């Protein structure tokens, strides 16, 4: 059902998708869909959660594979994964991490960017032996910066996409590297 929802979102956008269309595409009765999801929002919420889990798992895998000189070099990995997901993962370019649907789609008590930033802060903090309180704010700010600039790259199409992605990388790396003076322990 999630695959059907993602494909339909690519084709029709969030507003064009209905639970009936999702059920038809998934080749299940609409009643079967309602056994798992009370409405379209819940299906998209599950899809968004799956995308976030994929993003975080890829971050962990890539951090395991890539020796980093500084903790903020992880920003390049995050950009790589996000851009690949935007281009390759069905439905992701239309809903990303749910902000298009609802700024609190992932968790009711925190906005989507905060959920992502907190997850990355925990990952970076634990991976590099940095206190969470030391990296939480800079990573949250970096997420907001990246989100704004990637909006310019992917959704507004005012400038060449690759040029704007490179600009986003540069701005975020400059911010993070200047924010905390710290080599990896």
Residue frames relative to the residue before (quaternion, step in Angstrom):
aa qw qx qy qz dx dy dz
X 1.0000 0.0000 0.0000 0.0000 0.00 0.00 0.00
X 0.6405 0.5179 -0.3315 0.4601 3.58 1.04 -0.73
X 0.6321 0.5212 -0.3326 0.4671 3.58 1.02 -0.75
X 0.6428 0.5140 -0.3173 0.4711 3.57 0.97 -0.83
X 0.6452 0.5191 -0.3139 0.4643 3.56 0.95 -0.87
X 0.6569 0.5143 -0.3128 0.4540 3.61 0.89 -0.93
X 0.6644 0.5008 -0.3074 0.4618 3.59 0.90 -0.90
X 0.6660 0.4980 -0.3016 0.4663 3.58 0.96 -0.82
X 0.6214 0.5274 -0.3444 0.4659 3.58 1.01 -0.72
X 0.6203 0.5290 -0.3414 0.4677 3.59 1.02 -0.76
X 0.7226 0.4608 -0.2426 0.4547 3.56 0.92 -0.93
X 0.8426 0.2389 -0.0537 0.4796 3.56 0.78 -1.08
X 0.4447 -0.6505 0.4833 0.3815 3.57 1.21 -0.37
X 0.6957 -0.4904 0.3219 0.4146 3.55 -1.24 0.39
X 0.6917 0.5042 -0.2918 0.4267 3.58 0.82 -0.97
X 0.6807 0.5041 -0.2920 0.4442 3.59 1.11 -0.58
X 0.6158 0.5583 -0.3374 0.4419 3.58 1.24 -0.31
X 0.0687 -0.7668 0.6373 0.0330 3.55 -1.11 0.83
X 0.6308 -0.5202 0.3960 0.4180 3.56 -1.22 0.30
X 0.6054 0.5523 -0.3544 0.4505 3.60 1.07 -0.66
X 0.6643 0.4907 -0.3035 0.4752 3.60 0.94 -0.87
X 0.6284 0.5274 -0.3399 0.4598 3.59 0.98 -0.79
X 0.6655 0.5028 -0.3001 0.4629 3.57 0.88 -0.95
X 0.6503 0.5139 -0.3173 0.4608 3.59 0.92 -0.88
X 0.6799 0.4870 -0.2922 0.4639 3.59 0.86 -0.95
X 0.6990 0.4526 -0.2584 0.4898 3.59 1.05 -0.78
X 0.3462 -0.7681 0.4603 0.2799 3.54 1.36 -0.17
X 0.5186 0.5572 -0.4585 0.4586 3.52 0.89 1.10
X 0.5748 -0.5588 0.4555 0.3870 3.54 -1.24 0.37
X 0.5798 -0.5944 0.4208 0.3654 3.56 -1.06 0.73
X 0.5944 0.5662 -0.3558 0.4467 3.60 1.12 -0.60
X 0.6251 0.5283 -0.3341 0.4674 3.58 1.08 -0.69
X 0.6193 0.5315 -0.3382 0.4686 3.57 1.03 -0.76
X 0.6890 0.4907 -0.2825 0.4524 3.57 0.94 -0.91
X 0.5376 0.5955 -0.4172 0.4269 3.62 1.20 -0.24
X 0.7545 0.3663 -0.1890 0.5106 3.59 1.12 -0.68
X 0.8046 0.1542 -0.0333 0.5725 3.57 1.07 -0.79
X 0.3987 -0.7452 0.4763 0.2427 3.61 -0.74 0.98
X 0.8056 -0.0280 0.0457 0.5901 3.59 1.17 -0.52
X 0.7360 -0.4095 0.3029 0.4460 3.56 -1.34 0.06
X 0.6177 0.5601 -0.3445 0.4314 3.58 0.96 -0.84
X 0.6615 0.5101 -0.3064 0.4564 3.59 0.94 -0.85
X 0.6209 0.5177 -0.3438 0.4778 3.60 1.05 -0.70
X 0.6810 0.4745 -0.2836 0.4802 3.59 0.89 -0.94
X 0.6028 0.5453 -0.3525 0.4637 3.58 1.08 -0.65
X 0.6611 0.4892 -0.3033 0.4812 3.61 0.94 -0.84
X 0.6296 0.5206 -0.3248 0.4766 3.58 1.03 -0.77
X 0.6572 0.5071 -0.2999 0.4701 3.58 0.95 -0.87
X 0.6397 0.5147 -0.3195 0.4730 3.58 0.98 -0.83
X 0.6377 0.5140 -0.3248 0.4728 3.58 1.00 -0.78
X 0.6450 0.5129 -0.3207 0.4669 3.59 0.98 -0.80
X 0.6474 0.5107 -0.3163 0.4691 3.58 0.98 -0.82
X 0.6466 0.5119 -0.3185 0.4673 3.59 0.94 -0.84
X 0.6318 0.5197 -0.3223 0.4763 3.58 1.03 -0.79
X 0.6422 0.5303 -0.3134 0.4564 3.58 0.94 -0.93
X 0.7045 0.4623 -0.2727 0.4643 3.58 0.79 -1.01
X 0.6342 0.5162 -0.3350 0.4681 3.62 1.00 -0.73
X 0.6461 0.5049 -0.3127 0.4794 3.58 1.02 -0.78
X 0.6086 0.5409 -0.3469 0.4656 3.58 1.03 -0.74
X 0.6652 0.4981 -0.3028 0.4665 3.59 0.85 -0.96
X 0.6646 0.5092 -0.3067 0.4527 3.58 0.86 -0.96
X 0.7007 0.4682 -0.2759 0.4623 3.57 0.83 -0.97
X 0.6246 0.5194 -0.3440 0.4710 3.60 1.04 -0.64
X 0.6212 0.5339 -0.3334 0.4667 3.58 1.11 -0.66
X 0.7272 0.4557 -0.2260 0.4609 3.56 1.03 -0.84
X 0.7681 0.3821 -0.1698 0.4851 3.57 1.09 -0.70
X 0.2769 -0.7377 0.5844 0.1939 3.59 -0.59 1.05
X 0.1660 -0.8022 0.5702 0.0609 3.57 -0.78 1.04
X 0.4475 -0.6828 0.5095 0.2719 3.55 -1.02 0.81
X 0.7841 0.0974 -0.0206 0.6126 3.57 1.05 -0.86
X 0.6064 -0.5719 0.3950 0.3862 3.58 -1.12 0.56
X 0.6643 0.5238 -0.3157 0.4298 3.60 1.02 -0.71
X 0.4858 0.6424 -0.4453 0.3912 3.60 1.24 -0.08
X 0.5150 0.6380 -0.4042 0.4054 3.57 1.28 -0.27
X 0.5272 0.6297 -0.4138 0.3929 3.60 1.19 -0.37
X 0.6259 0.5359 -0.3453 0.4493 3.58 1.01 -0.73
X 0.6286 0.5226 -0.3275 0.4738 3.56 1.04 -0.79
X 0.6526 0.5157 -0.3169 0.4558 3.58 0.91 -0.90
X 0.6423 0.5100 -0.3245 0.4712 3.59 0.96 -0.82
X 0.6413 0.5363 -0.3260 0.4414 3.59 0.89 -0.92
X 0.6884 0.4787 -0.2813 0.4667 3.56 0.85 -0.99
X 0.6615 0.5138 -0.3142 0.4469 3.60 0.86 -0.93
X 0.6794 0.4861 -0.2967 0.4627 3.59 0.84 -0.96
X 0.6370 0.5099 -0.3338 0.4720 3.61 0.97 -0.79
X 0.6579 0.4986 -0.3158 0.4678 3.60 0.90 -0.88
X 0.6258 0.5483 -0.3353 0.4418 3.58 0.95 -0.85
X 0.7460 0.4202 -0.2112 0.4715 3.55 0.97 -0.88
X 0.8136 0.3327 -0.1259 0.4599 3.59 1.03 -0.73
X 0.6885 0.4834 -0.2998 0.4500 3.62 0.99 -0.68
X 0.4750 -0.6947 0.4576 0.2870 3.59 -0.64 1.10
X 0.8285 0.2228 -0.1993 0.4736 3.53 -0.99 0.98
X 0.5634 0.6482 -0.3886 0.3339 3.61 1.11 -0.55
X 0.6555 0.5259 -0.3332 0.4275 3.59 0.90 -0.79
X 0.6999 0.4655 -0.2708 0.4692 3.59 1.15 -0.52
X 0.8056 0.2423 -0.1294 0.5249 3.61 1.03 -0.72
X 0.2169 -0.8042 0.5189 0.1924 3.57 1.27 -0.36
X 0.7502 -0.3001 0.2413 0.5376 3.59 -0.64 -1.08
X 0.7606 -0.4546 0.1874 0.4238 3.53 1.01 0.91
X 0.4672 0.7146 -0.4359 0.2846 3.59 1.22 -0.22
X 0.5991 0.5640 -0.3627 0.4374 3.59 1.12 -0.54
X 0.6981 0.4579 -0.2548 0.4879 3.56 1.08 -0.78
X 0.7637 -0.1762 0.2123 0.5836 3.53 0.76 -1.12
X 0.4658 -0.7035 0.4591 0.2781 3.60 -0.75 0.99
X 0.7387 0.3088 -0.2034 0.5635 3.58 1.27 -0.26
X 0.2077 0.8197 -0.5099 0.1578 3.58 1.01 0.73
X 0.6855 0.4910 -0.3014 0.4452 3.61 0.90 -0.84
X 0.7963 -0.0355 0.0703 0.5997 3.59 0.91 -0.93
X 0.5014 -0.6906 0.4349 0.2871 3.59 -0.80 0.99
X 0.7340 0.4585 -0.2447 0.4373 3.58 0.98 -0.79
X 0.7744 0.2133 -0.1366 0.5797 3.63 1.23 -0.24
X 0.4968 -0.6399 0.4776 0.3401 3.57 -1.09 0.61
X 0.7075 -0.5045 0.3052 0.3895 3.54 -1.24 0.55
X 0.6713 0.4948 -0.3112 0.4557 3.61 0.87 -0.88
X 0.6273 0.5250 -0.3411 0.4631 3.59 1.06 -0.65
X 0.6186 0.5321 -0.3410 0.4668 3.59 1.00 -0.77
X 0.6736 0.4864 -0.2894 0.4753 3.58 0.89 -0.93
X 0.6669 0.5046 -0.3011 0.4582 3.59 0.88 -0.95
X 0.6563 0.5044 -0.3189 0.4616 3.59 0.92 -0.83
X 0.6450 0.5175 -0.3204 0.4621 3.58 0.99 -0.80
X 0.6764 0.4735 -0.2905 0.4836 3.58 0.95 -0.86
X 0.6291 0.5276 -0.3409 0.4579 3.60 1.01 -0.74
X 0.6466 0.5031 -0.3194 0.4762 3.60 0.96 -0.80
X 0.6609 0.5088 -0.3032 0.4609 3.57 0.94 -0.89
X 0.6933 0.4641 -0.2739 0.4785 3.59 0.81 -1.00
X 0.6525 0.5300 -0.3132 0.4418 3.57 0.91 -0.91
X 0.7131 0.4375 -0.2667 0.4785 3.56 0.81 -0.97
X 0.6520 0.5378 -0.3145 0.4323 3.57 0.99 -0.80
X 0.8116 0.2698 -0.1117 0.5061 3.57 0.96 -0.88
X 0.5201 -0.6848 0.3959 0.3221 3.56 1.24 0.37
X 0.4562 0.6651 -0.4585 0.3732 3.56 1.07 0.75
X 0.5145 -0.6359 0.4630 0.3413 3.59 -0.96 0.74
X 0.5809 -0.6122 0.4166 0.3381 3.55 -0.98 0.89
X 0.6711 0.5087 -0.3082 0.4426 3.58 0.91 -0.87
X 0.6211 0.5426 -0.3442 0.4488 3.60 1.21 -0.38
X 0.7839 0.3375 -0.1690 0.4929 3.60 1.02 -0.73
X 0.5111 0.6905 -0.4136 0.3015 3.60 1.16 -0.44
X 0.7133 0.4413 -0.2716 0.4719 3.61 0.73 -0.99
X 0.6754 0.4786 -0.3360 0.4494 3.66 0.74 -0.82
X 0.6579 0.4853 -0.3269 0.4741 3.60 0.97 -0.71
X 0.6226 0.5298 -0.3465 0.4601 3.62 1.00 -0.71
X 0.6580 0.4894 -0.3055 0.4839 3.59 0.96 -0.86
X 0.6466 0.5240 -0.3219 0.4513 3.60 0.94 -0.85
X 0.6230 0.5298 -0.3355 0.4677 3.60 1.03 -0.75
X 0.6664 0.4959 -0.3064 0.4649 3.59 0.90 -0.86
X 0.6337 0.5190 -0.3230 0.4741 3.59 1.00 -0.83
X 0.6779 0.4970 -0.2888 0.4583 3.57 0.82 -1.04
X 0.6408 0.5379 -0.3250 0.4409 3.58 0.93 -0.89
X 0.6747 0.4983 -0.2915 0.4599 3.57 0.93 -0.88
X 0.7013 0.4531 -0.2794 0.4741 3.56 0.86 -0.90
X 0.6455 0.4995 -0.3321 0.4728 3.62 1.00 -0.72
X 0.5474 0.5774 -0.3921 0.4617 3.59 1.19 -0.46
X 0.6471 0.5072 -0.3011 0.4831 3.55 1.01 -0.85
X 0.6737 0.5157 -0.2909 0.4422 3.59 0.99 -0.84
X 0.8274 0.3053 -0.1212 0.4555 3.55 0.68 -1.11
X 0.7901 0.3628 -0.1916 0.4553 3.56 0.88 -0.78
X 0.7251 0.4230 -0.2592 0.4776 3.58 1.00 -0.65
X 0.1638 -0.8392 0.5015 0.1318 3.61 1.13 -0.63
X 0.3016 0.7738 -0.5049 0.2352 3.58 1.01 0.78
X 0.7749 0.1777 -0.0647 0.6032 3.56 1.20 -0.66
X 0.6653 -0.4813 0.3550 0.4469 3.60 -1.19 0.28
X 0.5612 -0.6621 0.3914 0.3058 3.57 -0.76 1.11
X 0.6944 0.4801 -0.2946 0.4478 3.60 0.77 -0.98
X 0.6175 0.5399 -0.3419 0.4586 3.59 1.07 -0.68
X 0.6862 0.4699 -0.2883 0.4746 3.58 0.90 -0.87
X 0.6099 0.5297 -0.3542 0.4711 3.62 1.03 -0.70
X 0.6457 0.5085 -0.3157 0.4741 3.60 0.94 -0.84
X 0.6345 0.5202 -0.3227 0.4719 3.58 1.02 -0.78
X 0.6376 0.5249 -0.3224 0.4626 3.58 0.96 -0.85
X 0.6351 0.5225 -0.3234 0.4681 3.59 0.93 -0.88
X 0.6774 0.5132 -0.2879 0.4414 3.55 0.85 -1.01
X 0.6744 0.4949 -0.2941 0.4623 3.57 0.88 -0.94
X 0.6837 0.4839 -0.2925 0.4613 3.59 0.85 -0.95
X 0.6531 0.4999 -0.3214 0.4693 3.61 0.92 -0.85
X 0.6509 0.5075 -0.3235 0.4627 3.60 0.92 -0.84
X 0.6511 0.5072 -0.3191 0.4659 3.57 0.93 -0.84
X 0.7170 0.4593 -0.2744 0.4468 3.60 0.70 -1.04
X 0.6827 0.4848 -0.3070 0.4523 3.59 0.88 -0.85
X 0.6893 0.4605 -0.2817 0.4831 3.57 1.10 -0.59
X 0.6111 0.5952 -0.3325 0.4021 3.56 1.21 -0.51
X 0.8025 0.1053 -0.0291 0.5865 3.57 0.92 -0.88
X 0.2438 -0.7444 0.6024 0.1534 3.53 -0.74 0.99
X 0.4322 0.7075 -0.4753 0.2945 3.54 -0.37 1.12
X 0.2751 -0.7097 0.6293 0.1569 3.48 -0.80 1.04
X 0.6143 -0.5173 0.4161 0.4265 3.55 -1.21 0.27
X 0.5052 -0.6546 0.4553 0.3300 3.57 -0.95 0.80
